[in-house]
Structures are given as structure tokens and as C-alpha cells.
Amino acid sequence: MNKSELTRKIAAQAGLTQKQAGAALDSMMDAVQNTVADGQKLALIGFGTFEAKKVAEKKARNPSTGEAFTVPART
């Protein structure tokens, strides 16, 4: 299912127009992204848990050339 299909399904089930359902979905996605970006954990029971995780720096190798390089730490 893609975003358009989800928007249509939300509109049908909630009795909203597709434009209203799209705005609600966009608002929810923005809230989740902003919460995680602020370093907080978001748990929606029955749906999922969202949180940013820190990944340490690591060594890697380019499979084509065999050249070793370092992948920097990231969140």
C-alpha cells in the first residue's frame, strides 16, 4: 500500500474527504518525525515504536574495488 491508497482508506473509514485525510496523515507523519528528531521515543500501542538509534563508526570495504574505508557514526 502506498500513501495515496492509505489516504483513500482513511478518508473512507473516517468519513473525510481525501484532502482532509491527506492533511491528517501528513500531520501525523510530521509529528512522528519531529518527536524522533528531538531525541524522544514515541510508542503507539498496537502500531509501533519510533526512536532514533546511534550507530557507531565502523570499517567497511567497497566490494567492487576492495578498498577499505570508514563509515562515520550516525543517528
BELQUIBEL-V909682 format. One record per residue. RES is the residue in one letter. PSI is psi as a letter, one per 20 degrees, with the letter a starting at -180 (999 if undefined). OMEGA is omega in whole degrees, 0 to 359 (none if undefined). Layout:
res=RES psi=PSI omega=OMEGA
res=RES psi=PSI omega=OMEGA
This chain:
res=M psi=p omega=177
res=N psi=a omega=185
res=K psi=h omega=180
res=S psi=g omega=179
res=E psi=g omega=178
res=L psi=g omega=178
res=T psi=g omega=178
res=R psi=g omega=181
res=K psi=g omega=178
res=I psi=g omega=180
res=A psi=g omega=181
res=A psi=g omega=184
res=Q psi=h omega=184
res=A psi=i omega=181
res=G psi=k omega=179
res=L psi=r omega=171
res=T psi=r omega=179
res=Q psi=h omega=179
res=K psi=g omega=179
res=Q psi=g omega=179
res=A psi=h omega=177
res=G psi=g omega=178
res=A psi=g omega=178
res=A psi=g omega=179
res=L psi=g omega=178
res=D psi=g omega=179
res=S psi=g omega=179
res=M psi=g omega=180
res=M psi=g omega=178
res=D psi=g omega=180
res=A psi=g omega=178
res=V psi=g omega=181
res=Q psi=g omega=181
res=N psi=h omega=179
res=T psi=g omega=180
res=V psi=h omega=180
res=A psi=h omega=178
res=D psi=j omega=178
res=G psi=j omega=180
res=Q psi=r omega=177
res=K psi=p omega=179
res=L psi=p omega=180
res=A psi=p omega=176
res=L psi=o omega=184
res=I psi=p omega=180
res=G psi=i omega=181
res=F psi=g omega=180
res=G psi=r omega=177
res=T psi=p omega=183
res=F psi=p omega=175
res=E psi=q omega=177
res=A psi=p omega=179
res=K psi=q omega=177
res=K psi=p omega=178
res=V psi=p omega=183
res=A psi=r omega=175
res=E psi=q omega=179
res=K psi=r omega=177
res=K psi=q omega=179
res=A psi=r omega=181
res=R psi=p omega=176
res=N psi=o omega=183
res=P psi=h omega=181
res=S psi=g omega=186
res=T psi=i omega=183
res=G psi=j omega=181
res=E psi=p omega=178
res=A psi=q omega=176
res=F psi=r omega=181
res=T psi=p omega=174
res=V psi=p omega=184
res=P psi=q omega=175
res=A psi=q omega=181
res=R psi=r omega=177
res=T psi=999 omega=none
